Amino acid sequence: MMRPDEVASITFASRLDQPAVTVTGMSLRHATRADVPFLMELYRSFRVDEMAPVPWSPEQKHAFLEQQFLLQHRHYTAVFPEAEFLVIEIGGRPVGRLYLDNKQENWLIVDIGLLPEWRRQGRGSVLISAIQDQAKASGAAAISLHVEQRNFRAQALYTRLGFRVTNDAGTHIHMEWDASRPSQARLA
């Protein structure tokens, strides 16, 4: 388990501004330290399939994933200090996260994901479409993101919404959406 000092080291910039994106049927708010238990649970859900064949005890897997979450969080906040670290809520309940760096001409979806029970319901399409609409309205030229090589469902979603592969190397694929191109058909 994470030591109290490690948990205390997980911080988010205090923000009073409204998130850059609004989404019908979802609320987005800036993450706080109080969200850390939820965000750790969400992160573990992202990696459950990957960890299934690993011959460790549940406690070892839990400890490993907590450390990975901590390292990822430190990386994201160091490399993307101006990004919005948002919690996605539906009906007042946290269901996902959106980490969005929208401070430049080219927006970057640093990370995005929903709890398993909220996936495959069209919500990801609605969320990405809202990001595209806001990026275009703000004058952004493009949106980019990275997706894991083995995450075929997410790749199909991004492709359907107009993202194109710009670099296919290593463990992740880089994809980009050009804001000057006509919008793709979107799910409601």
N, C-alpha and C positions, 0 to 999 in steps of 0.2 A: 504494500500500500504506500501511497505517496506520503512523504513526511509533511508535517504542518508547514514547514518553511518552504517546501516546494509548492504546495497549494497556494500559500501566500504570495509566491513569486508570480503567479498567474494573474496578470492585471490587464485591463483594457483602458485605453485613454478615456477620460471622462468627457462625454460629448453631450451637449445640450441641443444641437441642431437636429432637425428631422432627417431621417434617412433619405438618400437621394432617390430611392425607388419606392413607389406605392404599388400594391398588388391587390386586385379585387379578391376578396375572400380570405385574405391573409393579412396579418399585421407584422410589420418589421420594426424592431427596436434595437438600439445599441446594447451589446452584451455588457454585462458587469461581472464582477467576481462572484456574485450570487448564482450566476449561470454555469459556473464551472462544473458542478456535478452533472447537470444535464448535458453539457458539451462533451464531457468525458464519456457518458453513456452513448451519445450519438456517435462519437469517434469509434468506440468499440463496435458499434453496429456496422460501421463501414468496413471493418476488417474481420468480421466473424467468419466468412468463407475462407479467407486467407489463413486464418489461425486454426481452422478445424483440423487439418491433418498434423499440426505440430504436436509432438508427443509430450506436452507439458501438462502439469496439473492446471485446473481452472484458476487457482491462485497465482501461479506463475504467469499464465497468459494475462490475467488482470493486471498484475504488476508491470509486465512488459508493455502493455498497451497504455497504461498510465504514463510511463516514461516516454513513450513515443508521442503521446498527446502533448506532454510538456515540451519536448524538443520541437515538435511542429509549431506549437504556439509561440515559442521563443523565436523561431525562424520567421514566422509570419509577421510578428510585431516588429522585428528588427528590419526585415527587408521591405515591408510595406507599412511604415509607421503612419501614413495618412489614410490608410484603408478604413472602410467602415466594417466593423465586426458586428454583424447583425444576427439576432435570434429571430427565427420565423415562428410566428404563433398562429394558431387557428383556434378560434373559440377561447382565447386566453390561455391556451396550453402550448408550451414550446414543442415544436415538431421538427425543427431543422435549423440550419445555419446558412448564412450567406456572407462571405467575406469578399468585399468589393472595393477595388482600388479605382476610383472614378475621378481622380484629381488631374488627369492628363487628357490629351486628345484621344488617346487609345485607352479605353477602359480595360481592366483586367478582372475577371472573375477568379479570385485567388482560390476560393473553395466554396462549394455549394453541396448541400445534401440534406435529405429528410430521413426521419426514422423509418424503418422498414414498413410499418403499417400505413404510412402516408405515401409510399411510392406507388407507381403504376396506376395513378388515378388522374393523370393529366395536370397535376399541380406543378410539376417541374416545367411543363410547357408554358403554363400561365406565368410562372415566375420568370423564366428566361425571356418570354415575350415582353413582359413589363420592363425588364432591364433593357432590352433592345429599344423599346419605345422611348424610354427616358434617355438613353444614350443618344439616340437620333435627335430628340427634342433639345438636348443640351449642346448639340453640335459636335459630338464625338465622331471620329472617323471610323472607329472599329471597336470591337470587343474581342478580346482573346481569352483563352483558357487552356488548361492542360487537363487531359483525361487519361486515366490508366489504360494501358494497352488492352487489358482483359475486361474492361468495363464496356462491353458491346452495347448494352442498352443505352447508356449515356451517350455513347458515340452516335447511335442511331437518332436519338433525340436531338442532339446538336446539329447533325446533318439535316434532319427534317426542318429545323428552324433556320437553316441557311448558313451554318458554320461550315468552313472548309478546312481540310487538313493542310497545314503549312509546314509541318515538320513531324516526321514519323521516325523517332529514334529513341532507343533506351526503353525505359519502363512506361513513359508517358508520350502521348501524342499532343502536339500543339495544334489548336484549331483557332480560326479567326472568323468573325462575322464582319463583313464590310457594310457599314451603315449607308453607303450610297446605292447599294443594290436594293431592288424591290423586296418588300417583306415576303416571307414564305407563308404558306397556309399554316394556320395555328389552331390548336385545339382549344375548345372553350372550357 
